[in-house]
Amino acid sequence: MNSPAKKTSLLNGLDTEELNAAMAAVTAEPVRAAVAFRAKTRWQGGLRSRTDIESYDIGGQRVVRRHQIQVDEPHELLGSNSAPNPQDLILSALASCMTVGFVASATALGVEIESLEIDTQCALDLRGAFGLDPNIPAGSPRIQYSVRVKGSGSREQFEEIHRNVMATSPNYYHLKHPIALDATLIVVS
Protein backbone atom coordinates (compact mmCIF):
# COMPACT_ATOMS: atom_id res chain seq x y z
CA MET A 1 0.00 0.00 0.00
CA ASN A 2 1.39 3.40 -0.98
CA SER A 3 1.50 6.10 1.63
CA PRO A 4 0.00 9.42 0.59
CA ALA A 5 2.49 11.92 -0.78
CA LYS A 6 3.20 14.95 1.36
CA LYS A 7 1.07 17.80 0.13
CA THR A 8 3.01 21.03 -0.03
CA SER A 9 1.64 24.50 -0.37
CA LEU A 10 3.98 26.50 -2.59
CA LEU A 11 3.69 30.24 -3.05
CA ASN A 12 6.40 32.32 -4.73
CA GLY A 13 8.62 29.23 -4.79
CA LEU A 14 8.44 28.84 -0.99
CA ASP A 15 6.77 26.08 0.97
CA THR A 16 4.38 28.09 3.13
CA GLU A 17 4.21 25.35 5.77
CA GLU A 18 8.01 25.37 6.10
CA LEU A 19 8.05 29.18 6.27
CA ASN A 20 5.44 29.20 9.05
CA ALA A 21 7.26 26.37 10.87
CA ALA A 22 10.58 28.24 10.71
CA MET A 23 9.02 31.42 12.10
CA ALA A 24 7.26 29.45 14.85
CA ALA A 25 10.48 27.61 15.76
CA VAL A 26 12.54 30.77 16.29
CA THR A 27 9.66 32.33 18.22
CA ALA A 28 9.37 29.31 20.51
CA GLU A 29 13.14 28.85 20.93
CA PRO A 30 15.01 32.13 20.37
CA VAL A 31 18.38 30.32 20.53
CA ARG A 32 17.47 28.85 17.12
CA ALA A 33 17.35 32.38 15.68
CA ALA A 34 21.07 33.08 16.24
CA VAL A 35 23.04 33.05 13.00
CA ALA A 36 26.66 33.99 12.32
CA PHE A 37 28.30 34.36 8.93
CA ARG A 38 31.97 34.49 8.00
CA ALA A 39 34.05 34.99 4.89
CA LYS A 40 37.76 34.88 4.05
CA THR A 41 39.05 37.13 1.29
CA ARG A 42 42.43 36.55 -0.37
CA TRP A 43 44.29 38.83 -2.75
CA GLN A 44 44.64 37.28 -6.22
CA GLY A 45 47.06 39.81 -7.77
CA GLY A 46 46.40 43.22 -9.27
CA LEU A 47 43.09 44.46 -7.86
CA ARG A 48 41.50 41.00 -7.90
CA SER A 49 40.40 39.10 -4.81
CA ARG A 50 38.53 35.91 -4.07
CA THR A 51 36.25 35.46 -1.09
CA ASP A 52 35.61 31.94 0.17
CA ILE A 53 32.48 31.09 2.11
CA GLU A 54 32.94 27.81 3.97
CA SER A 55 30.25 27.71 6.64
CA TYR A 56 27.83 29.61 8.80
CA ASP A 57 26.28 28.97 12.22
CA ILE A 58 22.57 28.68 12.94
CA GLY A 59 21.08 27.85 16.32
CA GLY A 60 24.52 26.88 17.64
CA GLN A 61 25.19 24.43 14.79
CA ARG A 62 27.87 24.85 12.11
CA VAL A 63 26.57 24.30 8.57
CA VAL A 64 29.12 23.69 5.81
CA ARG A 65 28.50 25.49 2.53
CA ARG A 66 31.08 26.26 -0.13
CA HIS A 67 30.87 29.37 -2.32
CA GLN A 68 33.38 31.68 -3.98
CA ILE A 69 32.95 35.32 -4.88
CA GLN A 70 35.39 36.88 -7.34
CA VAL A 71 36.01 40.64 -7.23
CA ASP A 72 37.90 43.00 -9.53
CA GLU A 73 37.77 46.61 -10.62
CA PRO A 74 36.88 47.96 -14.07
CA HIS A 75 39.73 48.77 -16.48
CA GLU A 76 39.19 52.50 -15.86
CA LEU A 77 39.89 51.92 -12.16
CA LEU A 78 43.09 49.95 -12.87
CA GLY A 79 41.49 46.50 -12.69
CA SER A 80 41.13 43.81 -15.33
CA ASN A 81 37.30 43.91 -15.30
CA SER A 82 37.10 40.16 -14.70
CA ALA A 83 34.42 40.35 -12.01
CA PRO A 84 32.09 42.80 -10.20
CA ASN A 85 33.74 45.40 -8.01
CA PRO A 86 33.03 45.94 -4.28
CA GLN A 87 30.42 48.64 -4.97
CA ASP A 88 28.59 46.28 -7.35
CA LEU A 89 28.57 43.67 -4.60
CA ILE A 90 27.28 46.00 -1.90
CA LEU A 91 24.40 47.04 -4.18
CA SER A 92 23.76 43.39 -4.99
CA ALA A 93 23.91 42.43 -1.30
CA LEU A 94 21.37 45.11 -0.42
CA ALA A 95 18.93 44.32 -3.22
CA SER A 96 19.28 40.55 -2.82
CA CYS A 97 18.61 40.74 0.92
CA MET A 98 15.60 42.97 0.32
CA THR A 99 14.36 40.52 -2.34
CA VAL A 100 14.51 37.68 0.19
CA GLY A 101 12.52 39.76 2.66
CA PHE A 102 10.03 40.89 0.03
CA VAL A 103 9.31 37.34 -1.14
CA ALA A 104 9.11 35.94 2.41
CA SER A 105 6.81 38.79 3.56
CA ALA A 106 4.56 38.47 0.53
CA THR A 107 4.37 34.71 0.99
CA ALA A 108 3.50 35.07 4.67
CA LEU A 109 0.65 37.40 3.68
CA GLY A 110 -0.53 35.03 0.94
CA VAL A 111 0.41 37.49 -1.84
CA GLU A 112 1.65 35.98 -5.09
CA ILE A 113 4.53 37.75 -6.82
CA GLU A 114 4.59 37.62 -10.60
CA SER A 115 7.71 39.75 -11.01
CA LEU A 116 10.01 41.70 -8.69
CA GLU A 117 12.95 43.94 -9.60
CA ILE A 118 15.02 46.17 -7.36
CA ASP A 119 17.23 48.72 -9.13
CA THR A 120 20.04 50.17 -7.00
CA GLN A 121 22.66 52.82 -7.59
CA CYS A 122 25.25 54.83 -5.73
CA ALA A 123 27.85 57.40 -6.68
CA LEU A 124 31.12 58.44 -5.08
CA ASP A 125 33.97 60.83 -5.75
CA LEU A 126 37.26 59.04 -6.44
CA ARG A 127 39.23 61.90 -4.86
CA GLY A 128 37.89 60.69 -1.50
CA ALA A 129 38.49 57.01 -2.28
CA PHE A 130 42.06 57.76 -3.45
CA GLY A 131 42.72 59.85 -0.32
CA LEU A 132 43.40 62.98 -2.38
CA ASP A 133 41.01 65.31 -0.56
CA PRO A 134 40.23 64.81 3.15
CA ASN A 135 37.04 66.86 2.75
CA ILE A 136 35.51 64.34 0.35
CA PRO A 137 34.09 61.12 1.83
CA ALA A 138 35.69 57.86 0.71
CA GLY A 139 32.29 56.33 -0.01
CA SER A 140 28.86 57.16 -1.26
CA PRO A 141 26.66 59.35 0.92
CA ARG A 142 23.50 57.71 -0.47
CA ILE A 143 22.21 54.58 -2.12
CA GLN A 144 19.09 55.00 -4.22
CA TYR A 145 16.79 52.14 -5.05
CA SER A 146 13.45 51.50 -6.64
CA VAL A 147 11.25 48.43 -6.33
CA ARG A 148 9.07 47.31 -9.24
CA VAL A 149 6.63 44.58 -8.30
CA LYS A 150 3.71 42.88 -9.99
CA GLY A 151 1.47 40.34 -8.33
CA SER A 152 -1.83 39.53 -6.68
CA GLY A 153 -1.47 42.07 -3.87
CA SER A 154 -3.12 45.45 -3.65
CA ARG A 155 -1.03 48.63 -3.61
CA GLU A 156 -1.62 48.81 0.15
CA GLN A 157 -0.40 45.23 0.64
CA PHE A 158 2.75 45.89 -1.38
CA GLU A 159 3.37 49.10 0.59
CA GLU A 160 3.02 47.09 3.82
CA ILE A 161 5.44 44.47 2.49
CA HIS A 162 7.93 47.19 1.51
CA ARG A 163 7.70 48.79 4.96
CA ASN A 164 8.27 45.36 6.51
CA VAL A 165 11.33 44.80 4.31
CA MET A 166 12.80 48.16 5.33
CA ALA A 167 12.22 47.24 8.98
CA THR A 168 13.55 43.66 8.84
CA SER A 169 16.14 43.29 6.04
CA PRO A 170 19.55 42.75 7.68
CA ASN A 171 21.50 44.40 4.86
CA TYR A 172 19.10 47.33 4.72
CA TYR A 173 19.74 47.72 8.45
CA HIS A 174 23.51 47.35 8.03
CA LEU A 175 23.63 50.14 5.47
CA LYS A 176 21.11 52.47 7.12
CA HIS A 177 22.60 52.39 10.62
CA PRO A 178 26.19 52.82 11.74
CA ILE A 179 27.73 49.41 12.27
CA ALA A 180 30.77 48.82 14.45
CA LEU A 181 33.85 47.49 12.68
CA ASP A 182 36.29 45.80 15.05
CA ALA A 183 39.64 45.60 13.28
CA THR A 184 42.75 43.54 13.97
CA LEU A 185 45.94 43.88 11.92
CA ILE A 186 48.29 40.90 11.89
CA VAL A 187 51.63 41.52 10.21
CA VAL A 188 53.32 38.26 9.30
CA SER A 189 57.11 38.34 9.36
C-alpha positions as CSV (number, residue, x, y, z in Angstrom):
1,M,0.0,0.0,0.0
2,N,1.4,3.4,-1.0
3,S,1.5,6.1,1.6
4,P,0.0,9.4,0.6
5,A,2.5,11.9,-0.8
6,K,3.2,14.9,1.4
7,K,1.1,17.8,0.1
8,T,3.0,21.0,0.0
9,S,1.6,24.5,-0.4
10,L,4.0,26.5,-2.6
11,L,3.7,30.2,-3.0
12,N,6.4,32.3,-4.7
13,G,8.6,29.2,-4.8
14,L,8.4,28.8,-1.0
15,D,6.8,26.1,1.0
16,T,4.4,28.1,3.1
17,E,4.2,25.3,5.8
18,E,8.0,25.4,6.1
19,L,8.1,29.2,6.3
20,N,5.4,29.2,9.0
21,A,7.3,26.4,10.9
22,A,10.6,28.2,10.7
23,M,9.0,31.4,12.1
24,A,7.3,29.5,14.9
25,A,10.5,27.6,15.8
26,V,12.5,30.8,16.3
27,T,9.7,32.3,18.2
28,A,9.4,29.3,20.5
29,E,13.1,28.8,20.9
30,P,15.0,32.1,20.4
31,V,18.4,30.3,20.5
32,R,17.5,28.8,17.1
33,A,17.4,32.4,15.7
34,A,21.1,33.1,16.2
35,V,23.0,33.0,13.0
36,A,26.7,34.0,12.3
37,F,28.3,34.4,8.9
38,R,32.0,34.5,8.0
39,A,34.0,35.0,4.9
40,K,37.8,34.9,4.1
41,T,39.1,37.1,1.3
42,R,42.4,36.6,-0.4
43,W,44.3,38.8,-2.7
44,Q,44.6,37.3,-6.2
45,G,47.1,39.8,-7.8
46,G,46.4,43.2,-9.3
47,L,43.1,44.5,-7.9
48,R,41.5,41.0,-7.9
49,S,40.4,39.1,-4.8
50,R,38.5,35.9,-4.1
51,T,36.3,35.5,-1.1
52,D,35.6,31.9,0.2
53,I,32.5,31.1,2.1
54,E,32.9,27.8,4.0
55,S,30.3,27.7,6.6
56,Y,27.8,29.6,8.8
57,D,26.3,29.0,12.2
58,I,22.6,28.7,12.9
59,G,21.1,27.8,16.3
60,G,24.5,26.9,17.6
61,Q,25.2,24.4,14.8
62,R,27.9,24.8,12.1
63,V,26.6,24.3,8.6
64,V,29.1,23.7,5.8
65,R,28.5,25.5,2.5
66,R,31.1,26.3,-0.1
67,H,30.9,29.4,-2.3
68,Q,33.4,31.7,-4.0
69,I,33.0,35.3,-4.9
70,Q,35.4,36.9,-7.3
71,V,36.0,40.6,-7.2
72,D,37.9,43.0,-9.5
73,E,37.8,46.6,-10.6
74,P,36.9,48.0,-14.1
75,H,39.7,48.8,-16.5
76,E,39.2,52.5,-15.9
77,L,39.9,51.9,-12.2
78,L,43.1,49.9,-12.9
79,G,41.5,46.5,-12.7
80,S,41.1,43.8,-15.3
81,N,37.3,43.9,-15.3
82,S,37.1,40.2,-14.7
83,A,34.4,40.4,-12.0
84,P,32.1,42.8,-10.2
85,N,33.7,45.4,-8.0
86,P,33.0,45.9,-4.3
87,Q,30.4,48.6,-5.0
88,D,28.6,46.3,-7.4
89,L,28.6,43.7,-4.6
90,I,27.3,46.0,-1.9
91,L,24.4,47.0,-4.2
92,S,23.8,43.4,-5.0
93,A,23.9,42.4,-1.3
94,L,21.4,45.1,-0.4
95,A,18.9,44.3,-3.2
96,S,19.3,40.5,-2.8
97,C,18.6,40.7,0.9
98,M,15.6,43.0,0.3
99,T,14.4,40.5,-2.3
100,V,14.5,37.7,0.2
101,G,12.5,39.8,2.7
102,F,10.0,40.9,0.0
103,V,9.3,37.3,-1.1
104,A,9.1,35.9,2.4
105,S,6.8,38.8,3.6
106,A,4.6,38.5,0.5
107,T,4.4,34.7,1.0
108,A,3.5,35.1,4.7
109,L,0.7,37.4,3.7
110,G,-0.5,35.0,0.9
111,V,0.4,37.5,-1.8
112,E,1.7,36.0,-5.1
113,I,4.5,37.7,-6.8
114,E,4.6,37.6,-10.6
115,S,7.7,39.8,-11.0
116,L,10.0,41.7,-8.7
117,E,12.9,43.9,-9.6
118,I,15.0,46.2,-7.4
119,D,17.2,48.7,-9.1
120,T,20.0,50.2,-7.0
121,Q,22.7,52.8,-7.6
122,C,25.3,54.8,-5.7
123,A,27.9,57.4,-6.7
124,L,31.1,58.4,-5.1
125,D,34.0,60.8,-5.8
126,L,37.3,59.0,-6.4
127,R,39.2,61.9,-4.9
128,G,37.9,60.7,-1.5
129,A,38.5,57.0,-2.3
130,F,42.1,57.8,-3.4
131,G,42.7,59.9,-0.3
132,L,43.4,63.0,-2.4
133,D,41.0,65.3,-0.6
134,P,40.2,64.8,3.2
135,N,37.0,66.9,2.8
136,I,35.5,64.3,0.3
137,P,34.1,61.1,1.8
138,A,35.7,57.9,0.7
139,G,32.3,56.3,0.0
140,S,28.9,57.2,-1.3
141,P,26.7,59.3,0.9
142,R,23.5,57.7,-0.5
143,I,22.2,54.6,-2.1
144,Q,19.1,55.0,-4.2
145,Y,16.8,52.1,-5.1
146,S,13.4,51.5,-6.6
147,V,11.2,48.4,-6.3
148,R,9.1,47.3,-9.2
149,V,6.6,44.6,-8.3
150,K,3.7,42.9,-10.0
151,G,1.5,40.3,-8.3
152,S,-1.8,39.5,-6.7
153,G,-1.5,42.1,-3.9
154,S,-3.1,45.5,-3.7
155,R,-1.0,48.6,-3.6
156,E,-1.6,48.8,0.1
157,Q,-0.4,45.2,0.6
158,F,2.8,45.9,-1.4
159,E,3.4,49.1,0.6
160,E,3.0,47.1,3.8
161,I,5.4,44.5,2.5
162,H,7.9,47.2,1.5
163,R,7.7,48.8,5.0
164,N,8.3,45.4,6.5
165,V,11.3,44.8,4.3
166,M,12.8,48.2,5.3
167,A,12.2,47.2,9.0
168,T,13.6,43.7,8.8
169,S,16.1,43.3,6.0
170,P,19.6,42.7,7.7
171,N,21.5,44.4,4.9
172,Y,19.1,47.3,4.7
173,Y,19.7,47.7,8.5
174,H,23.5,47.4,8.0
175,L,23.6,50.1,5.5
176,K,21.1,52.5,7.1
177,H,22.6,52.4,10.6
178,P,26.2,52.8,11.7
179,I,27.7,49.4,12.3
180,A,30.8,48.8,14.4
181,L,33.9,47.5,12.7
182,D,36.3,45.8,15.1
183,A,39.6,45.6,13.3
184,T,42.7,43.5,14.0
185,L,45.9,43.9,11.9
186,I,48.3,40.9,11.9
187,V,51.6,41.5,10.2
188,V,53.3,38.3,9.3
189,S,57.1,38.3,9.4
